[in-house]
Amino acid sequence: MLKEKHDWTYFKRRIYIKNTTVNEIFRMCVTPKGLTEWFVEKTEYKDNKGRIREQNEIIHPGDTFKWTYHIGSTVEGKILAINENKSLSFTFGENEPNTNDYVVVTFTFHEKRDKIWFDILQDNMADSNYGRVFYYISCNMGWVFHMNNMKSIIENNYDLRVENENRMHVDAPSGYPLENYQWTSFKIQEYFKTTKEEVFQKWTSSNQIIQWFLKEAIFLTSNNEVRSFNEKIKKEDKYIWKFHSGLELSGEILDIVDNSLFKFTFGKKEPDSEENVVVTVTFHDNGNNHCRIEISQENIADNEYGYVTYNLSCILGWSYFLTNLRSVFESGCDLREQNQQLESESRSYSILK
């Protein structure tokens, strides 16, 4: 069980990026043009006299901004502080509707020996259903995608954003409308520029699933025999999954239907429970060699342990791995860190104490 109540008023995220400098990342965040290269579609910054800043001009504290995303939604705010090559802070919307109290986001930029990383702290969120869902979960999912998109662009020259469609990263249809958010289950979906048969294969053998999700995967038959590296898994197989972050998980394959469904247990509902959390992955043909997959995670405990361990943590984890699966298919780039400490920080920093 959780040793203490989770703090829903802030989160942190971290991304390590190769082949760059702190100055390059900083300028991608503090110029109007730079921000559109990895985050939003359009920006407009005005100085304290109302002058619109040029696209390559560095923004200043006191500037106001309006950002427009690819899906057409907008956010307005104010630049609070800038420290060259070190940090940027800005407001990011009211923490509750119709208040004058604002969520604050701070970017910090770091370099130590051969490592360069970029942290995001989102703070002053309301500990209410609105704050938890709209800011903690939804924004966290957004930052998961956009930080990895920056990494993809810098390391592999590939932009993962989707243009001309009403979405920009992993969709979480169970989260909307926000006031009806379901804490004991969730659904998320992602779209791929390939067939559902190709995506299905990435889930159903040790060789395939380690290419985007796991460090090591062992599948055992009903006779307790280890399946070969390339052998297709079957219903009632047991699994042992090891992640690059150091996490290890065991469970059972509950059902599998070729190119359509993959269902498995995903940990105990609570530490001493006999019940399991269950994940169902379904694969859908969208035509023109495109497909959609949907992940449903159910039987989550209706308490703080369930909310944090299996709703929050898992929805962020699936967002990360589905983004990586898209990256593997579309650009051939695996965004995961192979180092255990770096991967743990990149995935889980937002809930580390």
PyMOL commands that set and color helices and strands:
alter all, ss='L'
color gray80, all
select helices_A, chain A and resi 22-30+32-36+129-156+173-175+178-180+196-201+206-209+304-331+340-351
alter helices_A, ss='H'
color red, helices_A
select strands_A, chain A and resi 11-16+42-46+64-68+74-83+87-94+102-112+115-123+186-192+216-220+238-242+248-257+261-268+276-287+290-298
alter strands_A, ss='S'
color yellow, strands_A
deselect
rebuild
show_as cartoon
